[in-house]
Amino acid sequence: MNITQHVFIIVASCVALGVGASWLVDAAARIAKWFGISQLVIGLLLLAVTVGLLVMLGDHELSRFEGSGLFVVLIGYLVYLF
């Protein structure tokens, strides 16, 4: 494979990741509306699950961060505000 093919695969992967993430967030927002749950709560849950998966899969740098749970809540709330 030459460099052009590698670049194409990286760009296509980033686009696919973005589309998939958008679908996940849209579906979570619809589920939240259907159950009458605040979108903030659903967003925080998605963020917490993502961080939990990273820690379970071996990204221990995140788990070493002191107060990572509070950090997740803070980032989730800031994302909700903006």
Distance bins in CASP14 RR format, pairs under 12 A and 6 or more apart:
PFRMAT RR
TARGET T0000
AUTHOR 0000-0000-0000
RMODE 2
METHOD distances of the structure
MODEL  1
1 7 0 0 0 0 0 1 0 0 0 0 0
1 8 0 0 0 0 1 0 0 0 0 0 0
1 9 0 0 0 0 1 0 0 0 0 0 0
1 10 0 0 0 0 0 1 0 0 0 0 0
2 8 0 0 0 0 0 1 0 0 0 0 0
2 9 0 0 0 0 0 1 0 0 0 0 0
3 9 0 0 0 0 0 1 0 0 0 0 0
3 10 0 0 0 0 0 1 0 0 0 0 0
4 10 0 0 0 0 0 1 0 0 0 0 0
4 11 0 0 0 0 0 1 0 0 0 0 0
5 11 0 0 0 0 0 1 0 0 0 0 0
5 12 0 0 0 0 0 1 0 0 0 0 0
6 12 0 0 0 0 0 1 0 0 0 0 0
6 13 0 0 0 0 0 1 0 0 0 0 0
7 13 0 0 0 0 0 1 0 0 0 0 0
7 14 0 0 0 0 0 1 0 0 0 0 0
8 14 0 0 0 0 0 1 0 0 0 0 0
8 15 0 0 0 0 0 1 0 0 0 0 0
9 15 0 0 0 0 0 1 0 0 0 0 0
9 16 0 0 0 0 0 1 0 0 0 0 0
10 16 0 0 0 0 0 1 0 0 0 0 0
10 17 0 0 0 0 0 1 0 0 0 0 0
11 17 0 0 0 0 0 1 0 0 0 0 0
11 18 0 0 0 0 0 1 0 0 0 0 0
12 18 0 0 0 0 0 1 0 0 0 0 0
12 19 0 0 0 0 0 1 0 0 0 0 0
13 19 0 0 0 0 0 1 0 0 0 0 0
13 20 0 0 0 0 0 1 0 0 0 0 0
14 20 0 0 0 0 0 1 0 0 0 0 0
14 21 0 0 0 0 0 1 0 0 0 0 0
15 21 0 0 0 0 0 1 0 0 0 0 0
15 22 0 0 0 0 0 1 0 0 0 0 0
16 22 0 0 0 0 0 1 0 0 0 0 0
16 23 0 0 0 0 0 1 0 0 0 0 0
17 23 0 0 0 0 0 1 0 0 0 0 0
17 24 0 0 0 0 0 1 0 0 0 0 0
18 24 0 0 0 0 1 0 0 0 0 0 0
18 25 0 0 0 0 1 0 0 0 0 0 0
18 26 0 0 0 0 0 1 0 0 0 0 0
19 25 0 0 0 0 0 1 0 0 0 0 0
19 26 0 0 0 0 0 1 0 0 0 0 0
20 26 0 0 0 0 1 0 0 0 0 0 0
20 27 0 0 0 0 1 0 0 0 0 0 0
20 28 0 0 0 0 0 1 0 0 0 0 0
21 27 0 0 0 0 0 1 0 0 0 0 0
21 28 0 0 0 0 0 1 0 0 0 0 0
21 46 0 0 0 0 1 0 0 0 0 0 0
21 50 0 0 0 0 1 0 0 0 0 0 0
22 28 0 0 0 0 0 1 0 0 0 0 0
22 29 0 0 0 0 0 1 0 0 0 0 0
23 29 0 0 0 0 0 1 0 0 0 0 0
23 30 0 0 0 0 0 1 0 0 0 0 0
24 30 0 0 0 0 0 1 0 0 0 0 0
24 31 0 0 0 0 0 1 0 0 0 0 0
24 42 0 0 0 0 0 1 0 0 0 0 0
24 43 0 0 0 0 0 1 0 0 0 0 0
24 45 0 0 0 0 0 1 0 0 0 0 0
24 46 1 0 0 1 0 0 0 0 0 0 0
24 47 0 0 0 0 0 1 0 0 0 0 0
24 49 0 0 0 0 0 1 0 0 0 0 0
24 50 0 0 0 0 1 0 0 0 0 0 0
25 31 0 0 0 0 0 1 0 0 0 0 0
25 32 0 0 0 0 0 1 0 0 0 0 0
25 39 0 0 0 0 1 0 0 0 0 0 0
25 42 0 0 0 0 1 0 0 0 0 0 0
25 43 1 0 0 1 0 0 0 0 0 0 0
25 45 0 0 0 0 0 1 0 0 0 0 0
25 46 1 0 0 1 0 0 0 0 0 0 0
25 47 0 0 0 0 0 1 0 0 0 0 0
25 50 0 0 0 0 0 1 0 0 0 0 0
25 79 0 0 0 0 0 1 0 0 0 0 0
25 80 0 0 0 0 0 1 0 0 0 0 0
26 32 0 0 0 0 0 1 0 0 0 0 0
26 33 0 0 0 0 0 1 0 0 0 0 0
26 39 0 0 0 0 0 1 0 0 0 0 0
26 42 0 0 0 0 0 1 0 0 0 0 0
26 46 0 0 0 0 0 1 0 0 0 0 0
27 33 0 0 0 0 0 1 0 0 0 0 0
27 34 0 0 0 0 0 1 0 0 0 0 0
27 42 0 0 0 0 1 0 0 0 0 0 0
27 43 0 0 0 0 0 1 0 0 0 0 0
27 46 0 0 0 0 0 1 0 0 0 0 0
28 34 0 0 0 0 0 1 0 0 0 0 0
28 35 0 0 0 0 0 1 0 0 0 0 0
28 37 0 0 0 0 1 0 0 0 0 0 0
28 38 0 0 0 0 0 1 0 0 0 0 0
28 39 0 0 0 0 1 0 0 0 0 0 0
28 40 0 0 0 0 0 1 0 0 0 0 0
28 41 0 0 0 0 0 1 0 0 0 0 0
28 42 1 0 1 0 0 0 0 0 0 0 0
28 43 1 0 0 1 0 0 0 0 0 0 0
28 44 0 0 0 0 0 1 0 0 0 0 0
28 45 0 0 0 0 1 0 0 0 0 0 0
28 46 1 0 1 0 0 0 0 0 0 0 0
28 47 0 0 0 0 0 1 0 0 0 0 0
28 49 0 0 0 0 0 1 0 0 0 0 0
28 50 0 0 0 0 0 1 0 0 0 0 0
29 35 0 0 0 0 0 1 0 0 0 0 0
29 36 0 0 0 0 0 1 0 0 0 0 0
29 37 0 0 0 0 0 1 0 0 0 0 0
29 38 0 0 0 0 0 1 0 0 0 0 0
29 39 1 0 1 0 0 0 0 0 0 0 0
29 40 0 0 0 0 0 1 0 0 0 0 0
29 41 0 0 0 0 0 1 0 0 0 0 0
29 42 1 0 0 1 0 0 0 0 0 0 0
29 43 0 0 0 0 1 0 0 0 0 0 0
29 45 0 0 0 0 0 1 0 0 0 0 0
29 46 0 0 0 0 1 0 0 0 0 0 0
29 80 0 0 0 0 0 1 0 0 0 0 0
30 36 0 0 0 0 0 1 0 0 0 0 0
30 37 0 0 0 0 0 1 0 0 0 0 0
30 39 0 0 0 0 0 1 0 0 0 0 0
30 42 0 0 0 0 1 0 0 0 0 0 0
31 37 1 0 0 1 0 0 0 0 0 0 0
31 39 0 0 0 0 0 1 0 0 0 0 0
31 41 0 0 0 0 0 1 0 0 0 0 0
31 42 1 0 0 1 0 0 0 0 0 0 0
31 43 0 0 0 0 0 1 0 0 0 0 0
31 45 0 0 0 0 0 1 0 0 0 0 0
31 46 0 0 0 0 0 1 0 0 0 0 0
32 38 1 0 0 1 0 0 0 0 0 0 0
32 39 1 0 1 0 0 0 0 0 0 0 0
32 40 0 0 0 0 1 0 0 0 0 0 0
32 41 1 0 0 1 0 0 0 0 0 0 0
32 42 1 0 1 0 0 0 0 0 0 0 0
32 43 0 0 0 0 1 0 0 0 0 0 0
32 44 0 0 0 0 0 1 0 0 0 0 0
32 45 0 0 0 0 1 0 0 0 0 0 0
32 46 0 0 0 0 0 1 0 0 0 0 0
32 80 0 0 0 0 0 1 0 0 0 0 0
33 39 1 0 0 1 0 0 0 0 0 0 0
33 41 0 0 0 0 0 1 0 0 0 0 0
33 42 0 0 0 0 1 0 0 0 0 0 0
34 42 0 0 0 0 0 1 0 0 0 0 0
35 41 0 0 0 0 1 0 0 0 0 0 0
35 42 0 0 0 0 1 0 0 0 0 0 0
35 45 0 0 0 0 0 1 0 0 0 0 0
36 42 0 0 0 0 1 0 0 0 0 0 0
37 43 0 0 0 0 1 0 0 0 0 0 0
37 44 0 0 0 0 0 1 0 0 0 0 0
37 45 0 0 0 0 1 0 0 0 0 0 0
38 44 0 0 0 0 1 0 0 0 0 0 0
38 45 0 0 0 0 0 1 0 0 0 0 0
38 77 0 0 0 0 0 1 0 0 0 0 0
38 80 0 0 0 0 1 0 0 0 0 0 0
39 45 0 0 0 0 0 1 0 0 0 0 0
39 46 0 0 0 0 0 1 0 0 0 0 0
39 76 0 0 0 0 0 1 0 0 0 0 0
39 77 0 0 0 0 0 1 0 0 0 0 0
39 79 0 0 0 0 0 1 0 0 0 0 0
39 80 1 0 0 1 0 0 0 0 0 0 0
39 81 0 0 0 0 0 1 0 0 0 0 0
40 46 0 0 0 0 0 1 0 0 0 0 0
40 47 0 0 0 0 0 1 0 0 0 0 0
40 73 0 0 0 0 0 1 0 0 0 0 0
40 76 1 0 0 1 0 0 0 0 0 0 0
40 77 1 0 0 1 0 0 0 0 0 0 0
40 78 0 0 0 0 0 1 0 0 0 0 0
40 79 0 0 0 0 1 0 0 0 0 0 0
40 80 1 0 1 0 0 0 0 0 0 0 0
40 81 0 0 0 0 1 0 0 0 0 0 0
41 47 0 0 0 0 0 1 0 0 0 0 0
41 48 0 0 0 0 0 1 0 0 0 0 0
41 73 0 0 0 0 0 1 0 0 0 0 0
41 76 0 0 0 0 0 1 0 0 0 0 0
41 77 0 0 0 0 0 1 0 0 0 0 0
41 80 0 0 0 0 1 0 0 0 0 0 0
42 48 0 0 0 0 0 1 0 0 0 0 0
42 49 0 0 0 0 0 1 0 0 0 0 0
42 76 0 0 0 0 0 1 0 0 0 0 0
42 79 0 0 0 0 0 1 0 0 0 0 0
42 80 0 0 0 0 1 0 0 0 0 0 0
43 49 0 0 0 0 1 0 0 0 0 0 0
43 50 0 0 0 0 1 0 0 0 0 0 0
43 72 0 0 0 0 0 1 0 0 0 0 0
43 73 0 0 0 0 0 1 0 0 0 0 0
43 75 0 0 0 0 0 1 0 0 0 0 0
43 76 1 0 0 1 0 0 0 0 0 0 0
43 77 0 0 0 0 1 0 0 0 0 0 0
43 78 0 0 0 0 0 1 0 0 0 0 0
43 79 1 0 0 1 0 0 0 0 0 0 0
43 80 1 0 0 1 0 0 0 0 0 0 0
44 50 0 0 0 0 0 1 0 0 0 0 0
44 51 0 0 0 0 0 1 0 0 0 0 0
44 69 0 0 0 0 0 1 0 0 0 0 0
44 70 0 0 0 0 0 1 0 0 0 0 0
44 71 0 0 0 0 0 1 0 0 0 0 0
44 72 1 0 0 1 0 0 0 0 0 0 0
44 73 1 0 0 1 0 0 0 0 0 0 0
44 74 0 0 0 0 0 1 0 0 0 0 0
44 75 0 0 0 0 1 0 0 0 0 0 0
44 76 1 0 1 0 0 0 0 0 0 0 0
44 77 1 0 0 1 0 0 0 0 0 0 0
44 78 0 0 0 0 0 1 0 0 0 0 0
44 79 0 0 0 0 1 0 0 0 0 0 0
44 80 0 0 0 0 1 0 0 0 0 0 0
45 51 0 0 0 0 0 1 0 0 0 0 0
45 52 0 0 0 0 0 1 0 0 0 0 0
45 72 0 0 0 0 0 1 0 0 0 0 0
45 73 0 0 0 0 0 1 0 0 0 0 0
45 76 0 0 0 0 0 1 0 0 0 0 0
46 52 0 0 0 0 0 1 0 0 0 0 0
46 53 0 0 0 0 0 1 0 0 0 0 0
46 72 0 0 0 0 0 1 0 0 0 0 0
46 75 0 0 0 0 0 1 0 0 0 0 0
46 76 0 0 0 0 1 0 0 0 0 0 0
46 79 0 0 0 0 1 0 0 0 0 0 0
46 80 0 0 0 0 0 1 0 0 0 0 0
47 53 0 0 0 0 0 1 0 0 0 0 0
47 54 0 0 0 0 0 1 0 0 0 0 0
47 62 0 0 0 0 0 1 0 0 0 0 0
47 68 0 0 0 0 0 1 0 0 0 0 0
47 69 0 0 0 0 1 0 0 0 0 0 0
47 71 0 0 0 0 1 0 0 0 0 0 0
47 72 1 0 1 0 0 0 0 0 0 0 0
47 73 0 0 0 0 1 0 0 0 0 0 0
47 74 0 0 0 0 0 1 0 0 0 0 0
47 75 1 0 0 1 0 0 0 0 0 0 0
47 76 1 0 1 0 0 0 0 0 0 0 0
47 77 0 0 0 0 1 0 0 0 0 0 0
47 78 0 0 0 0 0 1 0 0 0 0 0
47 79 1 0 0 1 0 0 0 0 0 0 0
47 80 0 0 0 0 1 0 0 0 0 0 0
48 54 0 0 0 0 0 1 0 0 0 0 0
48 55 0 0 0 0 0 1 0 0 0 0 0
48 62 0 0 0 0 0 1 0 0 0 0 0
48 68 0 0 0 0 0 1 0 0 0 0 0
48 69 1 0 0 1 0 0 0 0 0 0 0
48 70 0 0 0 0 0 1 0 0 0 0 0
48 71 0 0 0 0 0 1 0 0 0 0 0
48 72 1 0 1 0 0 0 0 0 0 0 0
48 73 0 0 0 0 1 0 0 0 0 0 0
48 75 0 0 0 0 0 1 0 0 0 0 0
48 76 0 0 0 0 1 0 0 0 0 0 0
49 55 0 0 0 0 0 1 0 0 0 0 0
49 56 0 0 0 0 0 1 0 0 0 0 0
49 72 0 0 0 0 0 1 0 0 0 0 0
50 56 0 0 0 0 0 1 0 0 0 0 0
50 57 0 0 0 0 0 1 0 0 0 0 0
50 59 0 0 0 0 0 1 0 0 0 0 0
50 62 0 0 0 0 0 1 0 0 0 0 0
50 72 0 0 0 0 1 0 0 0 0 0 0
50 75 0 0 0 0 0 1 0 0 0 0 0
50 76 0 0 0 0 0 1 0 0 0 0 0
50 79 0 0 0 0 0 1 0 0 0 0 0
51 57 0 0 0 0 0 1 0 0 0 0 0
51 58 0 0 0 0 0 1 0 0 0 0 0
51 59 0 0 0 0 1 0 0 0 0 0 0
51 61 0 0 0 0 0 1 0 0 0 0 0
51 62 1 0 0 1 0 0 0 0 0 0 0
51 63 0 0 0 0 1 0 0 0 0 0 0
51 65 0 0 0 0 1 0 0 0 0 0 0
51 67 0 0 0 0 0 1 0 0 0 0 0
51 68 1 0 0 1 0 0 0 0 0 0 0
51 69 1 0 0 1 0 0 0 0 0 0 0
51 70 0 0 0 0 0 1 0 0 0 0 0
51 71 0 0 0 0 1 0 0 0 0 0 0
51 72 1 0 1 0 0 0 0 0 0 0 0
51 73 0 0 0 0 0 1 0 0 0 0 0
51 75 0 0 0 0 1 0 0 0 0 0 0
51 76 0 0 0 0 0 1 0 0 0 0 0
52 58 0 0 0 0 0 1 0 0 0 0 0
52 59 0 0 0 0 1 0 0 0 0 0 0
52 60 0 0 0 0 0 1 0 0 0 0 0
52 62 0 0 0 0 1 0 0 0 0 0 0
52 63 0 0 0 0 1 0 0 0 0 0 0
52 68 0 0 0 0 1 0 0 0 0 0 0
52 69 0 0 0 0 1 0 0 0 0 0 0
52 72 0 0 0 0 1 0 0 0 0 0 0
53 59 0 0 0 0 1 0 0 0 0 0 0
53 62 0 0 0 0 0 1 0 0 0 0 0
53 63 0 0 0 0 0 1 0 0 0 0 0
54 60 0 0 0 0 1 0 0 0 0 0 0
54 61 0 0 0 0 1 0 0 0 0 0 0
54 62 1 0 1 0 0 0 0 0 0 0 0
54 63 0 0 0 0 1 0 0 0 0 0 0
54 65 0 0 0 0 0 1 0 0 0 0 0
54 68 0 0 0 0 0 1 0 0 0 0 0
54 72 0 0 0 0 0 1 0 0 0 0 0
55 61 0 0 0 0 1 0 0 0 0 0 0
55 62 1 0 0 1 0 0 0 0 0 0 0
55 63 1 0 1 0 0 0 0 0 0 0 0
55 64 0 0 0 0 1 0 0 0 0 0 0
55 65 0 0 0 0 0 1 0 0 0 0 0
55 68 0 0 0 0 1 0 0 0 0 0 0
55 69 0 0 0 0 0 1 0 0 0 0 0
55 72 0 0 0 0 0 1 0 0 0 0 0
56 62 0 0 0 0 0 1 0 0 0 0 0
56 63 0 0 0 0 1 0 0 0 0 0 0
57 63 0 0 0 0 0 1 0 0 0 0 0
58 64 0 0 0 0 0 1 0 0 0 0 0
59 65 0 0 0 0 0 1 0 0 0 0 0
59 68 0 0 0 0 0 1 0 0 0 0 0
60 68 0 0 0 0 0 1 0 0 0 0 0
61 68 0 0 0 0 0 1 0 0 0 0 0
62 68 1 0 0 1 0 0 0 0 0 0 0
62 69 0 0 0 0 0 1 0 0 0 0 0
62 71 0 0 0 0 1 0 0 0 0 0 0
62 72 0 0 0 0 1 0 0 0 0 0 0
62 75 0 0 0 0 0 1 0 0 0 0 0
63 69 0 0 0 0 0 1 0 0 0 0 0
63 71 0 0 0 0 0 1 0 0 0 0 0
63 72 0 0 0 0 0 1 0 0 0 0 0
64 71 0 0 0 0 0 1 0 0 0 0 0
65 71 1 0 0 1 0 0 0 0 0 0 0
65 72 0 0 0 0 1 0 0 0 0 0 0
65 74 0 0 0 0 0 1 0 0 0 0 0
65 75 0 0 0 0 0 1 0 0 0 0 0
67 73 0 0 0 0 1 0 0 0 0 0 0
67 74 0 0 0 0 1 0 0 0 0 0 0
67 75 0 0 0 0 0 1 0 0 0 0 0
68 74 0 0 0 0 0 1 0 0 0 0 0
68 75 0 0 0 0 0 1 0 0 0 0 0
69 75 0 0 0 0 1 0 0 0 0 0 0
69 76 0 0 0 0 0 1 0 0 0 0 0
70 76 0 0 0 0 0 1 0 0 0 0 0
70 77 0 0 0 0 0 1 0 0 0 0 0
71 77 0 0 0 0 0 1 0 0 0 0 0
71 78 0 0 0 0 0 1 0 0 0 0 0
72 78 0 0 0 0 0 1 0 0 0 0 0
72 79 0 0 0 0 0 1 0 0 0 0 0
73 79 0 0 0 0 0 1 0 0 0 0 0
73 80 0 0 0 0 0 1 0 0 0 0 0
74 80 0 0 0 0 0 1 0 0 0 0 0
74 81 0 0 0 0 0 1 0 0 0 0 0
75 81 0 0 0 0 0 1 0 0 0 0 0
75 82 0 0 0 0 0 1 0 0 0 0 0
76 82 0 0 0 0 0 1 0 0 0 0 0
END
